Amino acid sequence: MANKQKKYKLKTYKAAAKRFRVTGSGKVLRTKGGKSHLRRRKSKRTKAQFDVMLEVKNSREAKRIRRLAPYLGKYKQNPPA
């Protein structure tokens, strides 16, 4: 039997995993900032626009996000135990 070398798991940067999503085609999506407080003075239209997820256009930023969260697009519902 051949000597199998152990493959190491990569740590996910949890803050990035919570802020970003990956689509089926591989695009990285981000949420908008400014949603958490001071919303009473904002118009309904502005508040509704906070719910839209935007694509990360900068390819360097997208690459950085993928490095921070390597398993982001791998498992949608049930990650392996």
C-alpha positions, 0 to 999 in steps of 0.5 A: 500500500502506498504511503498516503500523505495527509491533506490539510484542511484550510481554515475559513475566515468566518467574517468573510464567510458570513458576508459573501456568497458564491453563485452557481456560475462562480460569481462572488456576491456581497451585501451592502453596508449601512443596514444595521442602524440609523435607518429611521431617517432613510427613505423606504426606497433606500432601505429596500436597496440594502437587500439587493446583493451585488457582484464583486466586480474587482477580480483581485477582491474576489480572489482575496475573498475566495482565499479567505473562505475557500469552501464558500461555493462548495456546499450550499446546505449540508457540509460533510460531517 
